[in-house]
Amino acid sequence: MHAAAERREAIGVIVAVRYEVRPFTDRHIRLLETFADQAVIAIENFRLFKELEARNGELRVALEQQTATSELLKVIGRSTFDLQPVFETLAENAVRLCEAERAAIWRFDGQVLRVVVTTTSSP
């Protein structure tokens, strides 16, 4: 018997109907119990699959973020005297990872806040 059934938690229902009034045989009842057990297994497998899918999604997001950070660090390393490529990479990664339509970065020059980069998502 499946763990959910052992705990006596209802997770679904199987209904068998006859229009002629007569009891179901023991064989029929065992068959329905087998179907119920199989349904519980299928439901549990689906739940586990969804959990795994969610976890994989979390790992994919974490990897994308680490990749974006790595790309940004490479650009920073190559752009010692030029911040523009750094800002462009930062904005592009922000749009991609946040699934945004656009991003903009402003920089305060001591007196005025100026736009240094804008980017939009690719269609």
Sequence and secondary structure as in RCSB ss.txt:
>XXXX:A:sequence
MHAAAERREAIGVIVAVRYEVRPFTDRHIRLLETFADQAVIAIENFRLFKELEARNGELRVALEQQTATSELLKV
IGRSTFDLQPVFETLAENAVRLCEAERAAIWRFDGQVLRVVVTTTSSP
>XXXX:A:secstr
  HHHHTT          SS     HHHHHHHHHHHHHHHHHHHHHHHHHHHHHHHHHHHHHHHHHHHHHHHHHH
HHH SS  HHHHHHHHHHHHHHTT SEEEEEEE SS EEEEEEEE   
